[in-house]
Amino acid sequence: DLELGAEFQILASSVTIQQAQLRLGYAFYQNHDFRLDAAIYGGYDCVNFRGLVEPEFRATKLLTVNTYTFISYSLPFETGGKFNTVGQVRSGLGIAF
């Protein structure tokens, strides 16, 4: 399955958008309520005023029809400053509608 999406990272204490990104992903394994996919994000970091490109691998497990949990690994590249990137492991809960 090919998917296209948008994502915003918001700082909760000030309701300020930190990053805005578009996502292009492909699910290369899917079985009932479990899925593995790869994606690439492209966007803008509003805090550091830089472009951002970020490849990601993600495992997603449905909890209910509209909720899911995930764990992912990504490697962000920013377009400004010196080259310094560190892989990121993220996990969380989500709502799909």
C-alpha positions as CSV (number, residue, x, y, z in Angstrom):
1,D,0.0,0.0,0.0
2,L,1.3,3.4,-0.9
3,E,0.3,6.3,1.3
4,L,0.7,10.1,1.4
5,G,0.2,12.1,4.6
6,A,1.1,15.2,6.5
7,E,2.5,15.6,10.0
8,F,3.0,18.5,12.4
9,Q,5.1,18.5,15.5
10,I,3.7,20.9,18.1
11,L,5.2,22.1,21.3
12,A,2.5,21.5,23.8
13,S,3.3,24.3,26.3
14,S,3.0,27.1,23.7
15,V,1.0,25.5,20.9
16,T,3.8,26.5,18.5
17,I,4.4,24.3,15.4
18,Q,8.0,23.1,15.5
19,Q,8.0,21.1,12.2
20,A,5.7,20.6,9.3
21,Q,6.3,17.5,7.1
22,L,4.9,15.6,4.1
23,R,5.1,11.8,4.2
24,L,5.3,9.4,1.3
25,G,5.3,5.8,2.6
26,Y,4.9,2.2,1.4
27,A,3.8,-0.8,3.5
28,F,5.9,-3.7,2.4
29,Y,4.4,-6.2,4.9
30,Q,0.8,-6.2,6.2
31,N,-1.0,-8.9,8.1
32,H,-4.4,-8.2,9.7
33,D,-3.5,-5.7,12.5
34,F,0.3,-5.5,12.0
35,R,2.2,-3.6,9.4
36,L,5.8,-2.7,8.5
37,D,6.5,0.3,6.3
38,A,9.2,2.6,5.0
39,A,8.7,6.3,4.4
40,I,10.4,9.4,3.5
41,Y,9.5,12.8,5.1
42,G,10.3,16.2,3.6
43,G,9.5,19.4,5.4
44,Y,10.6,22.4,7.3
45,D,11.9,22.9,10.9
46,C,10.3,26.1,12.1
47,V,12.6,26.4,15.2
48,N,16.0,26.1,13.4
49,F,14.7,27.6,10.0
50,R,16.0,24.6,8.0
51,G,14.7,22.2,5.5
52,L,14.4,18.6,6.6
53,V,14.6,15.2,4.9
54,E,14.0,12.1,7.0
55,P,13.8,8.4,5.9
56,E,12.0,6.2,8.4
57,F,11.1,2.5,9.1
58,R,8.0,1.9,11.2
59,A,6.2,-1.1,12.8
60,T,2.5,-0.4,13.6
61,K,0.0,-2.5,15.6
62,L,-3.7,-1.8,15.6
63,L,-5.2,-1.7,19.1
64,T,-8.8,-1.0,18.0
65,V,-10.4,0.0,14.7
66,N,-9.3,3.7,15.3
67,T,-6.3,3.4,17.6
68,Y,-2.8,2.1,17.1
69,T,0.7,1.9,18.6
70,F,4.0,2.2,16.8
71,I,7.7,2.1,17.1
72,S,10.0,3.7,14.4
73,Y,13.6,4.4,13.5
74,S,14.5,7.5,11.5
75,L,17.6,9.3,10.4
76,P,16.9,13.1,9.9
77,F,19.0,15.3,7.6
78,E,18.8,19.1,8.0
79,T,19.8,21.3,5.1
80,G,21.7,24.0,7.1
81,G,24.6,24.1,9.4
82,K,27.3,21.4,9.7
83,F,26.4,17.8,9.0
84,N,25.4,16.2,12.3
85,T,22.7,13.6,12.3
86,V,21.7,11.0,14.9
87,G,19.2,8.2,14.4
88,Q,16.0,8.5,16.4
89,V,13.9,5.8,17.9
90,R,10.3,6.9,18.6
91,S,7.2,5.1,20.0
92,G,3.7,6.3,20.6
93,L,0.0,5.9,20.3
94,G,-2.1,7.3,17.5
95,I,-5.7,7.9,16.4
96,A,-6.8,7.2,12.8
97,F,-10.0,8.5,11.3
